[in-house]
Amino acid sequence: MRRRAKAPSSPLPQRDGVDAVRVRLPGDPEGLWATVREHLLGRYGAAVGVGRVEEMLREGRFVGADGRALAGDEAYEAGRYLWFHRDFPAEERVPFEVGVVYRDERIVVADKPHFLATMPRGRHVTETAVARLRRGLGLPELQPAHRLDRLTAGLVLFVVRPEDRGAYQTLFRDRAVRKTYEAVAPYGPAVELPVTVRSRIEKERGVPAAREVPGEPNAESRIELLAHADGLARYRLAPVTGQTHQLRVHMNALGLPILHDPLYPVVREDGPEDFGRPLQLLARTLEFTDPFTGDEMRFESRLALNGPE
């Protein structure tokens, strides 16, 4: 089977730590698009407006592999690559900094604050940990090896060079990374701890909260009590699997919803971010065997939650 040729490198530099969008023009067996303009209008017109696509063409915002701006009336050519920078949404700055816990020639281990997305997604583009680190460290090819929920704080592993990323991603895929979290939640004296929670969790696209459903378990978490005082407790959480919102779902199922959780047990209405009430969930430690050196690596977050010590 013939392998598709590797895509060329982007001719556009990053903007605010964010890569240009790469587009490969698809096949057109029905002859729908005679020109590049017709395809771009059909592809992006509904999302950003026909007028905006026309304006971007006039401004030379779409470029080919040689960096030359595309004219809208150029003949459509299936398989051709082009690039452009999207219009960034207006974003409120998250008023917390990304801390660097460790850095060498291959990896950066960072403390991601609450409210900051790991990587661009949806309305969060420049206000992301990877964009901030690229700008601050001067590492334009930096990429995360895994993702931490936007509302969760703590350790994230980033890879400096693209050729090394697969090896570190494989560690997470194969569950060869040992992770522990801490959470602050109500103290439940009737809940017997430590406990291992196993259940089946499903997350529907477009629905904010995940839910437990009958069926073969696909999520497993170990939960321990660390300390308690004044009706609150600090817990250590060790996920074996990595389902969406797994720890939040399992804590809620025990009757111990994590403090300031906007989804569990009740989904709150969208509104302005309340930076004074972060979700009290922290990715505390990461441990793994480095795939290149064989060294045993262990990192601990320098962040802290607001709960019993």
Backbone bond lengths (Angstrom), bond angles and torsions (degrees), N, CA, C in turn:
res aa  C-N    CA-C-N  psi(-1)  N-CA   C-N-CA  omega(-1)  CA-C   N-CA-C  phi
1 M - - - 1.460 - - 1.523 108.80 -
2 R 1.339 116.77 130.53 1.449 120.55 -177.71 1.521 110.24 -77.58
3 R 1.337 116.32 131.58 1.453 120.52 -179.65 1.520 109.73 -87.81
4 R 1.321 115.24 142.88 1.459 119.67 178.45 1.521 109.69 -69.48
5 A 1.320 116.10 138.92 1.463 120.72 -179.23 1.523 110.42 -61.92
6 K 1.326 114.79 147.65 1.451 120.57 179.12 1.524 110.57 -64.21
7 A 1.330 116.30 139.01 1.462 120.56 -179.48 1.518 110.13 -65.62
8 P 1.328 117.72 142.86 1.470 119.80 177.27 1.524 111.35 -67.34
9 S 1.335 115.41 161.01 1.458 120.78 178.30 1.525 110.15 -70.02
10 S 1.316 115.05 153.76 1.456 119.65 -179.82 1.525 110.84 -66.74
11 P 1.332 117.87 132.56 1.455 120.33 174.75 1.525 112.67 -80.56
12 L 1.335 116.77 -9.59 1.458 121.47 -179.20 1.524 110.29 -98.95
13 P 1.324 118.45 134.93 1.466 120.39 174.62 1.520 110.41 -71.02
14 Q 1.339 116.38 162.81 1.457 119.78 174.88 1.524 110.20 -63.76
15 R 1.302 114.61 155.26 1.458 121.02 174.31 1.521 108.22 -124.49
16 D 1.317 116.48 120.17 1.472 122.26 -177.12 1.528 111.55 54.19
17 G 1.346 116.57 35.67 1.451 120.80 177.98 1.514 114.54 79.39
18 V 1.338 117.73 11.27 1.465 122.13 -176.55 1.527 108.95 -117.62
19 D 1.348 116.28 132.20 1.458 121.53 179.61 1.523 111.38 -69.14
20 A 1.330 115.18 152.96 1.458 120.32 170.39 1.532 109.11 -67.59
21 V 1.319 116.16 151.73 1.460 122.19 175.80 1.529 108.77 -75.50
22 R 1.323 116.94 131.78 1.462 121.74 176.25 1.520 109.66 -103.33
23 V 1.315 116.42 134.08 1.462 122.32 -179.34 1.522 108.55 -126.39
24 R 1.317 117.30 132.38 1.460 121.86 171.88 1.520 107.55 -109.46
25 L 1.311 116.68 118.60 1.457 120.55 -176.94 1.523 110.10 -65.48
26 P 1.321 117.53 124.77 1.474 120.74 -175.15 1.523 112.64 -77.24
27 G 1.328 115.08 169.32 1.450 120.18 174.34 1.521 111.39 -62.73
28 D 1.300 116.69 153.84 1.470 121.75 -176.86 1.523 109.93 -136.84
29 P 1.344 117.67 66.96 1.472 119.75 -175.44 1.523 113.54 -64.05
30 E 1.332 117.79 -22.79 1.467 119.95 -178.34 1.526 111.98 -93.91
31 G 1.334 117.09 0.44 1.453 120.08 177.29 1.517 113.96 65.55
32 L 1.334 116.39 41.55 1.459 120.45 -177.07 1.520 112.93 -74.74
33 W 1.325 116.74 -27.64 1.465 120.22 -172.19 1.529 110.34 -123.88
34 A 1.303 116.41 111.77 1.464 119.89 176.41 1.519 111.30 -82.61
35 T 1.344 116.51 -28.91 1.464 120.97 -177.55 1.519 110.73 -129.00
36 V 1.328 115.67 164.19 1.463 121.38 175.96 1.527 109.75 -60.72
37 R 1.335 117.87 -39.57 1.467 121.37 -179.65 1.527 111.03 -57.25
38 E 1.318 117.32 -45.57 1.455 120.11 -177.52 1.520 111.37 -60.34
39 H 1.328 116.76 -40.91 1.463 119.61 178.92 1.530 111.18 -66.61
40 L 1.332 117.15 -46.18 1.467 120.01 -177.27 1.521 111.64 -64.65
41 L 1.316 116.65 -37.41 1.463 119.45 177.11 1.522 110.72 -64.95
42 G 1.327 117.01 -41.22 1.456 119.82 178.34 1.513 112.60 -68.91
43 R 1.328 115.98 -34.01 1.465 120.23 -175.31 1.527 112.68 -80.19
44 Y 1.331 116.99 -39.14 1.466 120.13 -172.36 1.526 114.18 -119.84
45 G 1.318 117.48 -8.29 1.460 119.45 -175.49 1.515 113.81 -59.28
46 A 1.339 117.24 -42.64 1.464 119.90 -178.28 1.522 111.70 -67.75
47 A 1.346 117.20 -31.82 1.462 120.85 -175.73 1.524 112.47 -79.65
48 V 1.341 116.85 -44.59 1.472 118.88 -174.32 1.525 112.60 -115.80
49 G 1.322 117.30 -6.54 1.453 120.84 -179.77 1.520 112.12 101.10
50 V 1.328 115.98 135.94 1.458 121.03 -179.59 1.522 110.61 -58.87
51 G 1.347 116.08 -41.37 1.454 119.96 -179.64 1.509 113.19 -61.32
52 R 1.347 116.63 -36.97 1.465 119.79 -179.41 1.522 110.42 -69.97
53 V 1.329 118.30 -39.99 1.464 120.82 177.33 1.527 109.78 -61.94
54 E 1.330 117.47 -43.91 1.466 121.10 178.39 1.530 110.17 -60.92
55 E 1.318 116.76 -41.51 1.463 120.87 -179.90 1.524 111.00 -64.34
56 M 1.346 116.86 -41.68 1.463 120.43 179.04 1.528 111.08 -63.60
57 L 1.333 117.00 -36.47 1.458 120.37 176.53 1.534 110.75 -64.80
58 R 1.330 115.88 -43.67 1.467 119.37 179.42 1.530 111.55 -63.70
59 E 1.345 115.97 -33.81 1.468 120.86 -178.94 1.524 112.75 -80.79
60 G 1.329 117.68 -4.01 1.459 120.33 -178.68 1.510 113.78 72.45
61 R 1.339 116.80 30.94 1.461 120.95 -175.84 1.524 112.40 -77.09
62 F 1.328 118.76 -22.54 1.462 122.21 177.94 1.529 108.41 -96.04
63 V 1.336 116.43 127.13 1.465 119.61 -178.19 1.522 109.84 -129.05
64 G 1.330 115.35 156.94 1.446 122.02 175.79 1.512 111.52 -91.68
65 A 1.329 116.56 -174.01 1.467 121.63 -176.20 1.522 112.39 -62.78
66 D 1.321 116.90 -24.19 1.465 120.04 179.51 1.527 112.31 -88.54
67 G 1.324 117.33 2.37 1.461 121.12 179.73 1.514 114.12 84.40
68 R 1.324 117.37 -0.56 1.461 121.04 -178.60 1.527 109.85 -81.21
69 A 1.339 115.96 135.47 1.460 120.64 178.64 1.516 110.58 -64.23
70 L 1.335 116.32 138.10 1.455 121.21 -179.58 1.523 110.38 -83.73
71 A 1.306 116.55 135.83 1.458 121.48 169.93 1.520 108.17 -86.01
72 G 1.325 116.14 137.51 1.457 119.67 -175.51 1.503 114.51 -60.56
73 D 1.338 116.71 -27.45 1.460 118.53 -176.78 1.524 113.37 -88.60
74 E 1.347 117.12 7.84 1.469 119.27 176.30 1.523 109.58 -64.18
75 A 1.311 116.49 145.60 1.464 121.45 -179.71 1.524 110.40 -63.42
76 Y 1.319 115.08 139.79 1.463 120.79 178.25 1.528 110.09 -67.10
77 E 1.332 116.59 135.14 1.466 121.69 -178.68 1.531 109.11 -134.52
78 A 1.316 117.47 104.23 1.467 121.44 -179.12 1.517 110.31 -58.44
79 G 1.333 115.53 139.98 1.453 121.06 178.61 1.510 113.98 91.00
80 R 1.299 117.33 -10.20 1.464 120.73 -179.16 1.526 109.93 -72.74
81 Y 1.330 116.36 144.69 1.459 121.75 176.66 1.527 109.56 -99.74
82 L 1.324 114.93 142.90 1.456 119.72 170.34 1.525 108.56 -144.21
83 W 1.322 115.18 161.79 1.464 121.87 -175.28 1.524 109.12 -133.99
84 F 1.338 115.02 153.84 1.462 120.39 171.82 1.529 108.51 -159.56
85 H 1.309 116.55 157.10 1.458 121.78 172.64 1.523 108.35 -94.05
86 R 1.307 115.59 126.85 1.453 120.65 177.68 1.536 109.89 -67.77
87 D 1.312 116.44 162.86 1.460 121.63 170.41 1.524 107.67 -79.14
88 F 1.306 117.22 118.78 1.455 119.84 -178.60 1.531 110.19 -73.55
89 P 1.343 116.43 137.99 1.463 118.69 176.00 1.522 110.24 -71.00
90 A 1.324 115.93 156.92 1.462 119.77 174.09 1.527 107.82 -67.98
91 E 1.326 116.68 126.08 1.465 121.29 -176.84 1.527 110.79 -126.22
92 E 1.315 114.64 133.20 1.461 119.36 172.95 1.525 108.72 -74.57
93 R 1.324 116.78 133.99 1.460 119.51 -178.80 1.521 110.50 -71.38
94 V 1.324 115.63 130.24 1.460 120.84 173.91 1.532 107.25 -72.85
95 P 1.326 118.22 120.76 1.471 120.80 -170.49 1.528 114.73 -82.49
96 F 1.317 116.89 35.78 1.463 121.87 177.41 1.517 108.18 -132.60
97 E 1.323 116.87 147.54 1.459 121.06 -176.01 1.529 111.51 -94.32
98 V 1.320 115.57 156.11 1.467 121.78 172.79 1.526 107.72 -87.54
99 G 1.323 116.79 124.27 1.456 120.73 178.50 1.523 111.43 -95.19
100 V 1.325 116.61 142.12 1.465 121.00 176.14 1.525 108.24 -98.37
101 V 1.319 116.43 115.75 1.459 122.84 -179.01 1.527 110.63 -87.25
102 Y 1.336 116.45 -34.69 1.475 120.64 -176.70 1.529 108.04 -157.36
103 R 1.347 114.90 146.71 1.460 119.73 177.37 1.518 110.01 -152.08
104 D 1.333 116.63 132.65 1.457 121.22 169.59 1.525 107.84 -140.33
105 E 1.334 117.67 -164.64 1.462 119.71 -174.49 1.531 112.63 -71.29
106 R 1.346 118.27 -15.00 1.458 120.42 -177.13 1.530 113.90 -109.99
107 I 1.323 117.42 -36.26 1.462 119.35 -171.81 1.531 111.84 -134.57
108 V 1.313 114.06 158.22 1.463 123.23 168.64 1.522 106.18 -128.95
109 V 1.326 116.81 126.58 1.457 121.48 174.17 1.525 106.68 -105.97
110 A 1.329 116.14 120.33 1.457 121.04 -172.71 1.520 110.95 -120.65
111 D 1.323 114.45 153.03 1.455 122.66 171.37 1.520 107.87 -95.16
112 K 1.321 116.41 102.97 1.461 121.21 178.24 1.526 109.52 -80.64
113 P 1.324 118.05 128.51 1.468 118.24 178.40 1.524 112.25 -77.32
114 H 1.333 115.18 164.56 1.464 119.91 171.84 1.525 109.84 -56.74
115 F 1.334 115.40 150.81 1.462 125.46 174.26 1.528 114.18 77.17
116 L 1.323 119.53 -7.77 1.460 121.02 -178.33 1.525 108.87 -101.09
117 A 1.342 117.21 122.38 1.460 121.05 177.59 1.523 109.91 -66.05
118 T 1.319 116.83 152.34 1.465 120.68 178.26 1.526 110.84 -70.07
119 M 1.329 117.07 -44.41 1.464 122.03 -175.42 1.526 108.88 -144.91
120 P 1.344 118.45 162.64 1.463 120.11 -177.23 1.528 112.87 -57.75
121 R 1.318 113.69 132.88 1.461 120.32 177.80 1.524 108.66 -165.82
122 G 1.324 116.31 130.46 1.457 120.16 178.70 1.516 111.86 60.34
123 R 1.322 115.67 -127.79 1.470 119.98 -176.94 1.524 113.24 -85.96
124 H 1.325 117.27 0.12 1.466 121.43 178.54 1.527 108.39 -105.82
125 V 1.322 116.78 108.03 1.464 121.29 -174.13 1.519 110.73 -123.86
126 T 1.332 117.39 -69.24 1.466 119.25 179.62 1.522 111.73 -79.83
127 E 1.345 116.65 -27.28 1.455 119.85 177.18 1.529 109.28 -86.80
128 T 1.336 114.63 68.06 1.451 122.74 178.34 1.517 108.72 -136.59
129 A 1.314 116.03 156.87 1.459 120.09 -177.77 1.523 111.71 -63.38
130 V 1.340 117.58 -42.72 1.467 119.33 -176.74 1.524 110.82 -66.48
131 A 1.339 118.52 -39.40 1.461 120.33 179.56 1.523 110.73 -66.19
132 R 1.319 117.06 -42.36 1.471 119.90 178.84 1.524 111.53 -63.72
133 L 1.332 116.70 -43.11 1.463 119.49 -178.83 1.526 111.35 -68.24
134 R 1.320 117.96 -39.82 1.467 120.11 177.22 1.524 110.28 -57.54
135 R 1.326 115.90 -45.43 1.465 119.97 -179.27 1.523 110.81 -68.44
136 G 1.330 116.53 -47.06 1.449 120.31 -173.53 1.513 114.41 -71.97
137 L 1.318 117.35 -34.74 1.469 121.44 -177.28 1.518 113.03 -98.29
138 G 1.332 116.92 -7.44 1.465 118.86 -177.34 1.511 112.65 66.54
139 L 1.347 116.58 39.47 1.465 121.98 -178.51 1.531 108.20 -121.49
140 P 1.329 118.17 82.59 1.462 120.23 -173.21 1.520 114.90 -65.93
141 E 1.331 118.88 -20.78 1.468 120.83 -178.01 1.532 112.66 -96.87
142 L 1.317 117.13 5.33 1.469 121.16 -179.52 1.525 110.71 -59.15
143 Q 1.347 115.55 135.32 1.460 121.69 178.72 1.525 109.50 -140.33
144 P 1.346 118.38 146.19 1.461 119.95 175.53 1.523 111.25 -73.93
145 A 1.333 116.47 143.17 1.465 121.00 174.96 1.524 110.99 -85.15
146 H 1.321 116.64 -15.08 1.469 122.33 179.04 1.520 106.31 -157.61
147 R 1.323 116.71 -178.87 1.456 119.89 -177.26 1.521 110.35 -129.65
148 L 1.321 115.47 142.70 1.452 122.62 174.84 1.522 107.49 -114.70
149 D 1.323 117.79 136.41 1.464 121.35 179.95 1.521 110.84 -50.78
150 R 1.319 115.36 146.15 1.459 120.42 -178.14 1.531 112.63 -57.35
151 L 1.321 117.37 -39.32 1.463 120.03 -176.19 1.520 113.24 -82.04
152 T 1.332 117.81 -11.29 1.461 122.44 179.55 1.522 109.44 -92.44
153 A 1.328 116.26 138.94 1.465 121.15 177.03 1.521 109.71 -100.83
154 G 1.347 115.37 165.13 1.459 119.19 171.43 1.507 114.50 125.38
155 L 1.324 115.69 -158.77 1.456 122.96 -167.17 1.521 113.48 -76.35
156 V 1.338 114.35 132.75 1.462 122.38 172.92 1.525 107.47 -133.26
157 L 1.331 116.41 135.61 1.461 122.41 178.45 1.526 109.45 -95.24
158 F 1.336 116.16 124.15 1.464 122.71 177.17 1.524 108.71 -113.91
159 V 1.338 116.01 148.90 1.458 121.89 -178.37 1.525 108.60 -111.94
160 V 1.333 116.16 132.78 1.460 121.96 -173.63 1.520 111.99 -75.32
161 R 1.356 117.51 -43.94 1.468 121.29 -173.39 1.525 110.41 -112.43
162 P 1.332 117.25 136.00 1.470 120.07 -178.29 1.521 113.37 -55.97
163 E 1.342 117.82 -35.88 1.460 119.69 -176.71 1.533 113.20 -69.91
164 D 1.323 117.43 -15.40 1.467 120.74 179.07 1.522 112.86 -95.59
165 R 1.332 117.46 -12.49 1.461 120.38 -170.08 1.524 112.57 -62.51
166 G 1.331 117.05 -41.90 1.455 119.98 -176.38 1.516 113.42 -58.66
167 A 1.323 116.89 -38.03 1.468 120.19 -178.24 1.526 111.14 -64.54
168 Y 1.337 116.80 -39.36 1.467 119.27 179.87 1.527 111.50 -77.23
169 Q 1.326 117.16 -36.08 1.467 119.08 175.30 1.519 111.42 -61.34
170 T 1.336 116.01 -36.11 1.460 120.38 179.35 1.521 111.42 -62.09
171 L 1.317 117.82 -35.47 1.465 120.80 177.19 1.522 110.93 -58.09
172 F 1.328 116.00 -44.41 1.470 119.72 -179.94 1.525 110.38 -70.83
173 R 1.323 117.11 -40.69 1.466 120.30 179.42 1.521 111.64 -60.82
174 D 1.335 115.88 -39.72 1.459 121.03 -177.32 1.524 113.47 -89.43
175 R 1.318 116.79 9.28 1.468 122.74 179.29 1.525 112.03 57.15
176 A 1.332 114.73 37.58 1.465 120.70 178.73 1.520 111.62 -95.25
177 V 1.328 116.96 5.91 1.468 122.28 175.76 1.516 108.02 -106.63
178 R 1.319 116.25 126.39 1.462 121.25 178.46 1.524 108.44 -94.12
179 K 1.332 115.41 121.64 1.455 121.00 -175.55 1.521 110.24 -123.19
180 T 1.319 116.38 139.45 1.457 120.54 169.50 1.516 109.01 -127.66
181 Y 1.312 114.68 147.82 1.462 122.51 178.06 1.529 108.52 -122.42
182 E 1.318 115.80 162.97 1.458 121.18 168.68 1.518 107.92 -125.32
183 A 1.333 115.27 150.06 1.456 120.59 179.74 1.520 109.12 -143.99
184 V 1.314 115.02 149.75 1.461 121.47 171.87 1.522 107.49 -110.73
185 A 1.323 115.70 128.33 1.463 121.88 -175.97 1.531 107.65 -152.68
186 P 1.328 117.77 171.44 1.467 119.09 176.96 1.526 111.30 -56.54
187 Y 1.317 115.42 148.46 1.458 120.68 174.42 1.524 108.11 -81.47
188 G 1.337 115.93 127.01 1.459 120.45 -179.62 1.515 110.52 -118.22
189 P 1.316 118.95 88.76 1.470 120.10 -176.95 1.525 113.72 -60.95
190 A 1.325 117.72 -22.08 1.462 119.70 -179.51 1.527 112.21 -83.75
191 V 1.329 117.45 -9.63 1.466 120.99 -179.83 1.522 108.90 -87.37
192 E 1.316 116.66 118.88 1.461 120.98 -178.55 1.527 110.01 -76.65
193 L 1.323 115.30 119.42 1.455 122.45 -179.34 1.519 109.74 -127.89
194 P 1.329 118.56 150.69 1.469 127.01 0.73 1.522 111.60 -71.39
195 V 1.349 113.87 159.71 1.450 120.35 -179.93 1.527 109.01 -146.20
196 T 1.307 115.78 147.35 1.455 121.47 172.57 1.519 107.79 -106.29
197 V 1.320 116.74 120.81 1.462 122.40 -177.86 1.527 108.31 -102.40
198 R 1.310 115.68 127.92 1.472 121.64 176.42 1.525 107.98 -126.80
199 S 1.313 116.38 132.24 1.461 120.25 178.52 1.521 109.32 -161.11
200 R 1.321 115.46 173.52 1.453 120.94 175.01 1.522 108.34 -102.55
201 I 1.337 116.51 122.48 1.460 122.21 -179.11 1.515 109.14 -114.68
202 E 1.329 116.13 133.75 1.452 121.47 176.09 1.515 109.34 -128.20
203 K 1.336 115.40 144.15 1.470 121.73 179.60 1.525 107.63 -127.13
204 E 1.330 116.29 117.58 1.458 121.05 179.56 1.520 109.95 -86.49
205 R 1.319 116.00 139.15 1.457 120.91 177.94 1.530 109.93 -60.54
206 G 1.320 116.16 130.94 1.459 121.02 178.89 1.509 114.49 88.04
207 V 1.330 117.71 -8.85 1.464 122.19 178.27 1.519 107.55 -103.20
208 P 1.344 119.63 123.11 1.465 121.07 -173.22 1.524 114.75 -60.70
209 A 1.318 117.07 -42.89 1.465 120.34 -173.52 1.523 111.55 -98.67
210 A 1.329 115.31 142.22 1.462 121.32 170.01 1.524 108.76 -81.68
211 R 1.320 116.44 168.61 1.462 118.75 -179.76 1.519 110.74 -147.90
212 E 1.324 114.50 153.89 1.459 120.78 174.82 1.527 108.59 -85.83
213 V 1.339 115.26 136.81 1.458 120.76 -179.43 1.527 108.38 -132.89
214 P 1.340 117.24 159.87 1.468 119.07 175.63 1.524 110.77 -63.72
215 G 1.323 115.31 150.99 1.453 119.31 176.38 1.511 112.49 134.98
216 E 1.318 115.40 -179.52 1.463 121.72 -179.45 1.529 110.04 -60.33
217 P 1.348 117.71 127.26 1.470 119.61 -179.63 1.526 111.98 -58.68
218 N 1.335 115.10 137.94 1.458 121.51 173.91 1.530 111.69 -125.02
219 A 1.345 115.71 6.68 1.462 120.57 -178.13 1.517 109.61 -138.83
220 E 1.333 116.04 134.54 1.463 121.17 -179.60 1.525 110.00 -140.19
221 S 1.345 115.69 131.32 1.462 121.49 -179.49 1.528 109.81 -138.73
222 R 1.318 115.90 139.73 1.467 123.02 173.84 1.529 107.94 -102.01
223 I 1.325 117.58 128.25 1.462 122.13 -175.00 1.525 109.50 -125.56
224 E 1.345 116.17 128.51 1.456 122.95 -178.41 1.525 109.63 -129.40
225 L 1.317 115.93 150.20 1.460 122.19 175.08 1.524 109.62 -90.18
226 L 1.348 116.50 129.41 1.466 121.02 178.21 1.516 112.54 -101.60
227 A 1.330 117.00 -43.50 1.471 120.92 -177.82 1.516 108.12 -164.46
228 H 1.340 116.14 157.87 1.465 119.12 175.08 1.521 110.15 -149.88
229 A 1.328 115.36 151.69 1.466 122.54 178.65 1.519 108.65 -169.93
230 D 1.313 116.18 140.28 1.464 122.85 173.52 1.531 112.88 55.33
231 G 1.317 115.99 38.99 1.455 120.51 174.73 1.513 115.37 83.77
232 L 1.354 117.50 -3.37 1.452 121.20 177.31 1.521 109.90 -115.77
233 A 1.322 116.23 159.06 1.457 120.43 179.06 1.519 109.32 -141.30
234 R 1.334 114.12 155.36 1.465 121.05 173.79 1.519 107.20 -109.42
235 Y 1.323 115.57 130.86 1.458 121.99 -174.41 1.527 110.47 -120.13
236 R 1.331 115.67 148.82 1.464 121.34 169.44 1.523 107.48 -100.90
237 L 1.331 116.19 130.42 1.453 122.11 -177.74 1.522 108.53 -121.53
238 A 1.318 115.98 129.06 1.469 120.61 -179.89 1.528 108.80 -123.97
239 P 1.331 117.54 100.94 1.467 119.39 179.66 1.528 111.10 -78.68
240 V 1.313 115.72 135.53 1.468 120.82 173.78 1.524 109.51 -90.11
241 T 1.325 115.76 -33.75 1.462 122.27 178.52 1.528 108.77 -114.24
242 G 1.327 117.11 -178.19 1.458 119.92 -174.75 1.513 114.12 -136.48
243 Q 1.326 117.08 50.02 1.464 119.79 177.38 1.527 111.01 -72.16
244 T 1.321 116.37 154.84 1.455 121.47 179.38 1.518 110.92 -57.17
245 H 1.344 116.40 126.76 1.466 123.73 177.67 1.528 113.09 60.24
246 Q 1.316 116.74 23.09 1.465 120.43 -172.55 1.523 113.27 -53.66
247 L 1.327 117.84 -51.07 1.459 120.43 -176.06 1.530 111.06 -66.08
248 R 1.303 116.50 -37.50 1.464 120.23 179.41 1.527 110.52 -66.83
249 V 1.336 116.39 -40.35 1.473 120.90 178.66 1.531 110.25 -66.23
250 H 1.324 117.53 -44.50 1.465 120.07 -177.40 1.521 112.01 -68.84
251 M 1.325 118.12 -39.07 1.465 119.53 176.61 1.524 110.33 -64.53
252 N 1.309 117.55 -41.61 1.457 120.62 178.61 1.528 111.10 -63.91
253 A 1.346 117.15 -38.50 1.464 120.89 179.38 1.525 111.88 -63.90
254 L 1.327 116.74 -27.96 1.466 120.64 176.88 1.528 112.25 -81.12
255 G 1.321 117.38 -1.97 1.455 120.78 -175.40 1.518 112.50 81.03
256 L 1.357 115.92 21.25 1.466 121.41 -177.60 1.536 109.12 -127.18
257 P 1.343 118.26 63.16 1.473 119.31 -177.83 1.529 110.97 -62.12
258 I 1.315 115.96 138.03 1.459 120.71 -177.70 1.522 109.99 -65.82
259 L 1.307 115.69 138.93 1.459 122.64 -175.83 1.536 110.92 -57.22
260 H 1.339 115.50 133.87 1.467 125.13 177.52 1.528 112.67 66.68
261 D 1.335 117.72 25.86 1.460 119.79 177.17 1.526 108.67 -78.03
262 P 1.346 118.01 122.20 1.465 119.85 -177.66 1.525 114.64 -81.85
263 L 1.347 117.55 -1.68 1.462 120.63 -177.62 1.520 114.05 -117.89
264 Y 1.300 117.65 -30.53 1.467 120.93 -173.44 1.529 108.98 -126.74
265 P 1.330 117.84 125.73 1.477 128.12 7.76 1.526 114.67 -86.21
266 V 1.353 118.40 -11.17 1.463 120.36 -175.97 1.518 108.74 -125.44
267 V 1.334 116.27 132.64 1.464 120.94 177.05 1.526 108.46 -75.86
268 R 1.329 115.56 119.87 1.463 119.93 178.85 1.527 110.14 -84.44
269 E 1.310 115.31 154.30 1.453 120.39 177.79 1.529 109.46 -68.42
270 D 1.349 115.09 147.46 1.457 120.04 176.37 1.519 110.18 -61.38
271 G 1.309 115.68 144.54 1.457 121.51 178.17 1.507 109.24 -170.70
272 P 1.316 117.30 -176.00 1.470 119.91 178.90 1.524 111.31 -58.79
273 E 1.338 115.93 146.19 1.464 120.23 177.13 1.531 109.92 -63.30
274 D 1.307 116.14 135.99 1.467 121.02 174.16 1.521 107.23 -103.31
275 F 1.336 116.18 90.01 1.454 120.20 -175.35 1.532 112.82 -66.50
276 G 1.316 117.18 -11.79 1.460 120.26 177.78 1.514 113.66 -85.88
277 R 1.344 117.06 -4.04 1.468 120.96 -178.65 1.532 110.14 -131.49
278 P 1.328 117.30 65.54 1.472 119.30 -179.92 1.528 111.81 -71.97
279 L 1.315 115.19 148.25 1.460 120.89 172.37 1.526 108.86 -54.27
280 Q 1.318 116.76 128.06 1.469 119.44 -175.15 1.530 111.35 -87.57
281 L 1.347 113.18 66.09 1.460 121.83 178.29 1.521 108.06 -136.15
282 L 1.332 115.78 129.56 1.461 122.07 -172.92 1.521 110.55 -135.56
283 A 1.329 115.89 127.75 1.470 120.97 172.35 1.524 107.37 -77.38
284 R 1.326 116.94 100.62 1.462 122.12 -168.32 1.523 113.87 -82.65
285 T 1.354 118.59 -46.81 1.465 119.94 -175.91 1.525 111.89 -133.81
286 L 1.334 114.54 151.21 1.463 123.49 170.87 1.517 107.66 -130.96
287 E 1.340 116.87 132.56 1.458 121.49 177.06 1.528 109.12 -137.08
288 F 1.339 116.29 136.84 1.462 120.50 178.25 1.517 109.27 -165.40
289 T 1.313 114.97 163.61 1.461 121.39 172.40 1.513 107.90 -92.33
290 D 1.337 116.67 122.34 1.457 119.13 -176.86 1.530 110.04 -63.04
291 P 1.348 117.98 128.23 1.468 120.07 -174.76 1.530 113.98 -70.52
292 F 1.322 117.68 -13.70 1.466 120.32 -179.44 1.525 112.82 -101.75
293 T 1.328 117.22 -40.66 1.466 119.96 -175.60 1.519 113.23 -99.71
294 G 1.343 116.64 -21.01 1.456 120.16 -174.82 1.514 113.08 79.65
295 D 1.327 118.57 2.47 1.465 122.13 -179.89 1.524 110.54 -73.62
296 E 1.337 115.08 146.03 1.453 120.44 173.79 1.534 108.20 -82.51
297 M 1.309 116.75 120.20 1.457 122.05 -175.25 1.533 109.31 -110.07
298 R 1.328 116.12 134.55 1.466 120.53 176.07 1.523 108.56 -140.26
299 F 1.327 115.68 130.30 1.451 120.84 -179.23 1.521 109.54 -129.63
300 E 1.332 116.13 146.04 1.459 121.57 179.64 1.520 109.30 -129.54
301 S 1.326 115.66 135.21 1.447 121.22 -179.10 1.533 110.47 -65.28
302 R 1.333 114.93 146.22 1.460 120.88 175.43 1.515 112.18 -96.44
303 L 1.331 115.72 1.16 1.466 119.96 178.80 1.524 110.20 -83.63
304 A 1.322 115.32 166.23 1.462 119.99 -178.49 1.530 110.01 -140.00
305 L 1.322 115.53 151.06 1.453 121.84 175.43 1.524 109.81 -96.47
306 N 1.332 115.61 164.94 1.456 120.64 178.91 1.517 109.78 -97.06
307 G 1.345 115.43 81.59 1.455 119.24 -177.85 1.515 112.30 -157.21
308 P 1.317 117.38 -176.04 1.462 121.89 -178.07 1.526 111.58 -59.30
309 E 1.313 116.46 142.07 1.459 121.64 177.13 1.532 110.52 -97.63
